Amino acid sequence: MEFKDLEIFQMVAIKGTITDAAKELSYVQSNITSRIKKLEAEMNTALFNRHNRGMTLTPEGKKLLVYTEKILSLTNEMKKVVQSKTEPAGKLEIGTVETVIKLPVILSSYSKKYKNVDLSLHTGVTEQLRNDVLHHRLDGAFVTEIDQHPELVSHNVFEEELVLLSDCSNTSIEQLLEEPILCFSKGCGYRARLAKWFKDQNITPQKVMEFGTLETILGSVSMGLGITFVPKSAVGHLEERGLVHCHYLPEKYSKVNTIFVRRKDAYLTSTLERFIETFEQVEGVMPYPLAY
């Protein structure tokens, strides 16, 4: 068994099809297929269920995936440990929610200073990103602070104020709640905060519409499609132009921290350590870590 076989197996498990895995790894499909068959022969069991829509893991395949993630993570960590501590280099996989306004400044500052680092950015909702960090798919991620997790270390980034956003200023909160709620998919920290307020107020939303990007949500709100709950810092430019209006909820629901999370048990490479130092030096960022 080779490490490359495990990498291919993991990618097929994540993507669900040979075609998508081959595209992600820049391999020909026949190579992916032969490697999977070879691994199944070595394990003496089927690892995937094949069907018209793609491939899903068998119970044995799910067990192997757990060990594969651990093996590949340790292998990657081993490579990082032996890198020079003086000059960050190699690949750095960072995740982020879409509303980290200071992110361009952070990325630009880091990339200009450490040119030997191959920095990749992945966007998503808090729950998904945190799960990717836990499963070693990301080195770290900017997420909304939710419940504490024992396997993560958290660094405070900044505090946000969430606002209920509509296209009209002369509308009461009660009237707004009759409008569709425009939001990210489940797992979004802002959506969870709004849901908590709904629950405490015994309110049932009339309609919820999910969108993939913040730009689409804000554009839809400005056109009167519905309302949303987002950081005020992300909509100030639209409010100044009179395209949207902010409505305020109690601090219990509107105050939220953006944090950066990483695995507690993972080796802190110079590459990641310098990245953390970079965002802690950005004005407005809170430079103290929370270990939990």
N, C-alpha and C positions, 0 to 999 in steps of 0.2 A: 504494500500500500504506500502511495506517495502523497505528500502534502497537497500536490496539485489535484489529485483525485478528490480529496476532501473539499478543496476550494470549489471545484466544479459541482460536487454533490450539494454543497451549501447554497450555491447560486441557483441551481435548479429548484431546490426546495423553496427559496425566497421568491423566485420569478414565476414558478409554476409551469413553465414550458421550456422545452429544449431551445426553441427559437429565441426567446427572450434572454435566456442564459448565455447562448452563443454570442448574441449581440453585445451583451454587457461585458463579456470576457474577451471579445474580438477573436473568437474561435469559429471554426466551421462546425456545423451542426453534427456532422458525422463523427467528429472527434469527441464532442460532448456525449453523444450516444454510446460510443464504444467505451469511454471512461466509466460511465455509469454502469454499463453491463459488466465491465471488469470488476468494479467495486462490489457489485451484487454477487458476482461469482466468488470473490474473496470472502465476503460475509456469509455466503451460502444461504442467502435469503433475498426476497424481493424488497427493495427499499421504496419503490414508488408504485402507486396504482395508476395505470395508463387509461385515459379516457379521451373523448373527443375534444374536451375543453382544455386539456393539458395533462398535468401530472400532480398527484397529491401523495404525501408521505403515507406509507403503511405504518402500523404501530412500531415495527422494528426500525423503520426509517426515522421516526420521531425520536426514538432512543438514541440512534446514531447521531442525529443532528445536535443533541445536547452535548455529546462528547466532542463532536467536530468543532463546535463553537469554542469549547474550552481549549482544545488542542491548537486551533488556529490563532486564538487570542494569545496563548502562551508563546507560540512561535513568533508572532508579531512583536510581543513585548520583549522577547529575548533579543530580537534585532535592534529594538530601540535602546535597550539597556547598554549595549556595547557601542552605541553612537557616541561621538565626542560630546562632552558636556559643555564645551566652550562655544560651539557654533551649531544652532538648531538646523536640522536638515531632515529630509525624508517627507513622508506623507502625513498630513494632519487633516482628519475628517471632523468637521464641526457642523452641528445642527443648530437651527434657530427657528423660533416662531417669527412670523412676518413683521411684527410690530416693534422690533428693536431699532428705534430711530437712529441711534448712534452707531449702528453696525458698520456702515460704510467708512466712518472715521477709524474704527477699530481695525477693520480689514486692511484698509489702505496703509495705516501706520505700521502694522505688522509685516505686510508683504514687502514694503519698501525697505524695511530694516533687515528682514531675514529672507533673502532672495533664493536661498537653497531649499526652502520649504515649499512643498507642493500642497497648497491649501485648497481644500474642497469644501463647499458649503451646501448643506441640505436643509430645505425648509419643510415644516410640518406643524402639527399641533403638539401641545405639551406632552400628552400621554404617549403618543407615538415616539417622539424624540427621546423621552426618558427611557422608554423601553429599548430603543436602539442603543443607548449608552449602556444600559444594563446587560445587553447581549453582545457587547463589544463591537457593534457595527459603527459606532461613532466614538471618537475620543472624548467628546464633551458636547454640551448643547446649552443654548440660551433658551430657557423655558419660563413659564409662569409658576411661581411658588404654589404648590398644593400641599399634600400631606408629605410628611417626612419619610424617607426610605433608608433603611439601615445600611444598604450597600453603596450609598452615594455620599459624596462630599459636595457641599454647595457653597458657592461664592456669590454674595450679594452683588448685583450690578446696579440697579436703581429702582426707585419706587415710582409706580405709575398711578394716575387717577383715571378710572374708567368712567365714561359718560354714555348715557343713552342718547343716540344720535338720530335725528330726524331731519326732514327737509323743511320743516315749518317751525317757527318760534312761538306762534300764538295757539299752541295746542297743549292741553293738560296731559299729565302722565296717564290718566285713565283713558283718554281718547287714543293716545299713542299705542296702548296695549291692545287695541283692536286691530292694529296693523300687523302684517306678517313680520316675523323675526328673521332677520338675515344674519347668518352666522357661519363659522367654520364647522367642520364635522365634529362629532362627539370626540371628546378627548381634549378639546380646547379649554384652557383655563378661564378665559373670559366668559365663554358660554356657560361653564360650570358655576361661575359667580352669579350670573343672571338667573340661572335655574334655581339657585339657592334663594335668591330674592323672591322669585315667583312662588316657590314652595312656602316660604315664610309668610307671604301675603295671601296665600290660598288662591293664586291666580293660575289659570290654565291658558297658555298661549293658543290663539286661534289657529295660527299657521306658522310653521317653521320651515325656512328655505335655506339649504346648505350651499355654500359657495367655496371655491378652491383658492381664491386669492383675495387679499385685502382690497386691492384696487377695484375689483369687480363689486365687492360689497359696498364700498364707499360711493362708487359711481351709481349703483342701484338705489342707494339711500337718497342721493342728491336728485334722482329722477322721480322720487316719490313711491318707489316700489315697496318700501317697508322701513323698519328701524333696526338699529344694531347697537351693540355694547362693546366699545373699543377704547383704547387709551386716548386721552385728550391730546397728548403730544402728537398723535398720528393724524389728527384732523384739524389742527389749528389753521393751516393754510386754507382749508375749505371753508372754515367758519369765518375767517377774515373776508372772504369773497362773497359771503352771504349764501353759499350753496347748501350749507347744513346748519343745524342748530343743536347745541348741547343741552341736555337735561340731566340733572344731578340726582343720584341716589344716595342714601345714607353711607357714611364712611365705611361701615362694616362690610359693605358689598363693593364699594368703589375703589378702595385702596388695595393695591396689589404690588408685590415685588416681582421683578424680573431677576432671575438667578441663573448662574452657570453651574451645571452639574457635571461631575465626572465620577468614575468608579473609585471607591475608596481603596480597593485592593490592587488597583492597577499601578504600575510603576510610573511615577511622574517624570516624564522625559523633559529634557531641556526645551524641546520644541513646544510642548504644551505649557510648560512652566513660563516660558517667555510670552506665550499668547495670553495667559492669565495676567501676567504683569502688565501687558499692553492695555487690556481693557480696564484694568484697575487704575491706570494713569490717565484715562480719559476723563475730562471734566464732567462731574455729575454722577460718576460711578462710585459706589460705596466700596472702599478697599479692604473689607474684612471678610474672612471666610466663615462659613458655618459648617461644622462637621456633624453629620448625623447618620 
